[in-house]
């Protein structure tokens, strides 16, 4: 089904490899709600709208699938991912456990150069202020958490975290900002401050505090899952209770 909100030519600005530009345009369309869960992303339609060949479009769709925003259906094509309540709850539970493990390991192994890299990401995120920045905000947040995972120096853990992160519906939470723009400023400020707290704990090699701040950060997303995606809070609480022994009262 052709999306009723076609991609405008003015939205397509070639700066990076073509597939990444196309990915960026489609990414923003998805998290802004222009493409809804279940909508088909037809290569031919997208290529025509953007005035490009189908090869970079196909590559961009592969990037969307890898990022967890889309799914490839055999013999039918690619569509915006639909997630069941069970999918969301399972991804949330796994993410909580992995965030705790990663925070502990990263605090032990992170290098000064990696701390500097995280601080540079934060400086970039600090500039995000408008709805047009939401797509960049999501990608920067993903980059931040990936960098923390890489600081563990545990290749298997890094790969596992990538799989679980792709299954977590954070893009649906960002989409809520377009429906409730009055939440934008507080949401971005809260995310920024939580990221700062994580970096400070890692910088000081305080594993306990890094675990606490990382879990608290994800639990903030859990509140959004309940309020804006209508995920039953009791299901999320069950997952949170599983990691509660890892939480400390340390401030």
C-alpha positions as CSV (number, residue, x, y, z in Angstrom):
1,X,0.0,0.0,0.0
2,X,1.4,3.4,-1.0
3,X,1.7,5.6,2.0
4,X,-0.7,8.6,1.8
5,X,2.2,10.9,2.9
6,X,4.7,10.8,0.0
7,X,8.3,11.7,0.5
8,X,8.9,15.2,-0.7
9,X,11.9,15.9,-2.9
10,X,13.0,18.7,-0.5
11,X,13.4,16.1,2.2
12,X,16.1,14.2,0.3
13,X,19.5,15.8,0.5
14,X,22.5,13.8,-0.6
15,X,25.4,14.2,1.8
16,X,26.4,10.6,2.7
17,X,26.3,7.3,0.8
18,X,23.0,7.2,-1.0
19,X,21.6,4.3,1.0
20,X,22.2,6.2,4.2
21,X,20.4,9.3,2.9
22,X,17.4,7.1,2.0
23,X,17.6,5.3,5.3
24,X,17.5,8.7,7.1
25,X,14.5,9.8,5.2
26,X,12.6,6.6,5.8
27,X,13.7,6.5,9.4
28,X,12.2,9.9,10.0
29,X,9.0,9.0,8.2
30,X,8.6,6.0,10.5
31,X,9.2,7.6,13.8
32,X,7.1,10.6,12.8
33,X,4.2,8.3,12.2
34,X,4.0,9.0,8.4
35,X,4.5,5.2,8.0
36,X,2.5,3.2,10.4
37,X,3.3,-0.3,11.8
38,X,2.3,-2.8,9.1
39,X,2.7,-0.3,6.2
40,X,4.6,-1.8,3.2
41,X,7.7,-0.1,2.1
42,X,7.7,-0.7,-1.7
43,X,11.1,-0.3,-3.4
44,X,9.5,0.9,-6.7
45,X,7.4,3.6,-5.0
46,X,10.2,4.9,-2.9
47,X,12.7,4.9,-5.8
48,X,10.2,6.8,-7.9
49,X,9.4,9.4,-5.2
50,X,13.2,10.0,-4.6
51,X,14.3,9.8,-8.2
52,X,16.9,7.1,-7.5
53,X,17.5,3.6,-8.7
54,X,16.1,0.6,-6.7
55,X,19.6,-0.7,-5.6
56,X,20.2,2.0,-2.9
57,X,16.6,1.8,-1.8
58,X,17.0,-2.0,-1.3
59,X,20.1,-1.3,0.7
60,X,18.4,1.3,2.8
61,X,15.5,-1.1,3.5
62,X,18.2,-3.6,4.7
63,X,19.4,-1.0,7.1
64,X,15.9,-0.4,8.4
65,X,15.5,-4.2,9.0
66,X,18.9,-4.3,10.8
67,X,17.8,-1.3,12.9
68,X,14.7,-3.1,14.0
69,X,12.2,-0.6,12.4
70,X,11.2,-2.9,9.6
71,X,10.8,-6.6,8.9
72,X,11.2,-8.6,5.7
73,X,8.3,-10.9,4.8
74,X,9.4,-13.7,2.4
75,X,7.9,-13.3,-1.1
76,X,6.1,-10.1,-0.1
77,X,8.6,-7.4,0.7
78,X,9.5,-5.1,3.6
79,X,7.0,-3.5,6.0
80,X,7.2,-1.3,9.1
81,X,7.5,-3.7,12.0
82,X,4.6,-4.6,14.1
83,X,5.2,-5.7,17.7
84,X,2.9,-7.7,20.0
85,X,2.7,-6.9,23.7
86,X,4.7,-10.1,24.3
87,X,7.5,-9.0,22.0
88,X,7.8,-5.6,23.8
89,X,7.8,-7.1,27.3
90,X,10.4,-9.8,26.4
91,X,12.6,-7.2,24.7
92,X,12.3,-4.9,27.8
93,X,13.2,-7.7,30.2
94,X,16.3,-8.8,28.2
95,X,17.4,-5.2,27.8
96,X,17.2,-4.6,31.6
97,X,19.4,-7.6,32.3
98,X,21.9,-6.7,29.6
99,X,22.1,-3.0,30.6
100,X,23.1,-4.1,34.1
101,X,25.8,-6.5,32.9
102,X,27.1,-4.0,30.3
103,X,27.3,-1.1,32.8
104,X,29.3,-3.3,35.3
105,X,31.7,-4.5,32.6
106,X,32.0,-1.1,31.0
107,X,32.9,0.6,34.3
108,X,35.7,-2.0,34.7
109,X,37.1,-1.8,31.2
110,X,36.3,1.6,29.7
111,X,39.3,3.7,28.4
112,X,39.7,7.5,28.7
113,X,39.4,7.7,24.9
114,X,36.0,5.9,25.1
115,X,34.8,8.3,27.8
116,X,35.8,11.2,25.6
117,X,33.8,9.6,22.8
118,X,30.7,9.3,24.9
119,X,31.1,12.9,26.0
120,X,31.3,13.9,22.3
121,X,28.0,12.1,21.6
122,X,26.4,14.0,24.6
123,X,27.6,17.3,23.2
124,X,25.9,16.4,19.9
125,X,22.7,15.3,21.7
126,X,22.7,18.6,23.7
127,X,21.9,20.4,20.5
128,X,18.6,18.5,19.8
129,X,15.7,20.7,20.5
130,X,13.0,20.4,17.8
131,X,10.8,17.7,16.3
132,X,13.1,17.7,13.2
133,X,15.9,16.6,15.6
134,X,14.0,13.5,16.8
135,X,15.4,11.2,14.2
136,X,18.9,12.3,14.9
137,X,18.2,12.0,18.7
138,X,17.2,8.4,18.3
139,X,20.3,7.6,16.2
140,X,22.5,9.4,18.7
141,X,21.0,7.5,21.6
142,X,21.5,4.2,19.8
143,X,25.1,5.3,19.1
144,X,25.6,6.2,22.8
145,X,24.4,2.8,24.1
146,X,26.4,0.9,21.5
147,X,29.5,2.8,22.5
148,X,28.9,1.8,26.2
149,X,28.5,-1.8,25.1
150,X,31.7,-1.7,23.1
151,X,33.5,-0.4,26.2
152,X,33.0,-3.8,27.8
153,X,35.4,-5.3,25.3
154,X,33.2,-8.5,25.3
155,X,32.5,-9.3,21.6
156,X,29.7,-11.8,22.4
157,X,28.0,-9.4,24.8
158,X,28.2,-6.6,22.2
159,X,26.6,-8.8,19.5
160,X,23.9,-10.0,21.9
161,X,23.1,-6.4,22.9
162,X,22.8,-5.4,19.3
163,X,20.2,-8.1,18.7
164,X,18.2,-7.2,21.8
165,X,18.4,-3.4,21.1
166,X,17.0,-4.0,17.6
167,X,14.1,-5.8,19.1
168,X,13.3,-2.9,21.6
169,X,10.6,-0.6,20.3
170,X,12.3,2.7,21.2
171,X,11.3,4.1,17.8
172,X,7.6,3.8,18.8
173,X,8.4,5.8,21.9
174,X,10.0,8.5,19.8
175,X,6.9,8.5,17.5
176,X,4.9,9.5,20.6
177,X,6.8,12.8,20.7
178,X,5.2,13.7,17.3
179,X,1.7,13.0,18.8
180,X,2.5,14.8,22.0
181,X,5.0,17.6,21.0
182,X,4.5,19.3,24.4
183,X,6.6,16.4,25.9
184,X,9.6,17.1,23.6
185,X,11.7,19.5,25.8
186,X,11.3,17.6,29.0
187,X,11.9,14.2,27.3
188,X,15.1,15.3,25.6
189,X,16.4,17.0,28.8
190,X,15.6,13.9,30.9
191,X,17.4,11.6,28.4
192,X,20.4,13.9,28.3
193,X,20.7,14.1,32.1
194,X,20.4,10.4,32.4
195,X,23.1,9.8,29.8
196,X,25.3,12.3,31.7
197,X,24.8,10.4,34.9
198,X,25.8,7.1,33.2
199,X,29.0,8.6,31.8
200,X,30.0,10.1,35.1
201,X,29.6,6.7,36.8
202,X,31.6,5.0,34.0
203,X,34.3,7.7,34.1
204,X,34.7,7.1,37.9
205,X,34.7,3.4,37.3
206,X,31.8,3.1,39.7
207,X,30.2,-0.2,38.6
208,X,27.3,-0.2,41.1
209,X,26.3,3.4,40.3
210,X,26.6,2.7,36.5
211,X,24.3,-0.3,36.9
212,X,21.8,1.8,38.9
213,X,21.8,4.7,36.5
214,X,21.5,2.5,33.4
215,X,18.6,0.5,34.8
216,X,16.8,3.7,36.0
217,X,17.3,5.1,32.5
218,X,15.6,2.1,30.9
219,X,12.9,2.1,33.4
220,X,12.0,5.6,32.3
221,X,11.3,4.1,28.9
222,X,9.2,1.5,30.7
223,X,6.9,4.3,31.9
224,X,6.5,5.5,28.3
225,X,5.7,1.9,27.2
226,X,2.8,1.9,29.6
227,X,1.5,5.4,29.0
228,X,1.8,5.7,25.3
229,X,1.9,2.1,24.0
230,X,-0.5,0.7,26.6
231,X,1.7,-2.1,27.6
232,X,0.3,-3.5,30.9
233,X,2.4,-2.1,33.8
234,X,2.2,-5.3,35.8
235,X,4.1,-7.2,33.0
236,X,6.9,-4.6,33.0
237,X,7.1,-4.6,36.8
238,X,7.7,-8.4,36.7
239,X,10.7,-7.8,34.5
240,X,11.9,-5.0,36.7
241,X,11.7,-7.1,39.8
242,X,14.1,-9.6,38.2
243,X,16.8,-7.0,38.2
244,X,15.9,-5.2,41.4
245,X,18.6,-7.1,43.4
246,X,21.2,-5.3,41.2
247,X,19.8,-1.9,42.1
248,X,21.6,-0.1,45.0
249,X,20.4,2.9,47.0
250,X,23.7,4.6,46.2
251,X,23.3,8.2,45.0
